[in-house]
Amino acid sequence: MLRVSGMPGTQGIPGDGLRWLHGGACDHLIRIRNLVDSDRDLLTGAMDSHISTVSNRLNVVMRQLAIIAPLFLSLRFLTGFSGQNFAGSADRPLERGSPVDELDT
């Protein structure tokens, strides 16, 4: 419970002590709000730096994949092309000579 009797400024009007308490509480709440705002700004800066670091790492990985991907795509094309079943597959000989000749028809 609130005890107003022992606080300074409570000898005169009964509401003066409560006014003093109210002013202190408002100051305290304003300080708390300012602390919360400054903490939020600090956390926002920390999150921005973390997101920037993750983005930089992702860019490095994407650059490496962009270098490696054409090699594997060309190998995949060659293996897929040689794995096609042409008219002269493994069980019967070609009539003309090579699988490239089969593409001309």
Secondary structure, DSSP 8 states (H G I E B T S, - for coil): ----TTSTT-SS-HHHHHHHHHHHHHHHHHHHHHHHHHHHHHHHHHHHHHHHHHHHHHHHHHHHHHHHHHHHHHHHHHHHHHTS--TT-TTS--SSSSHHHHHT-
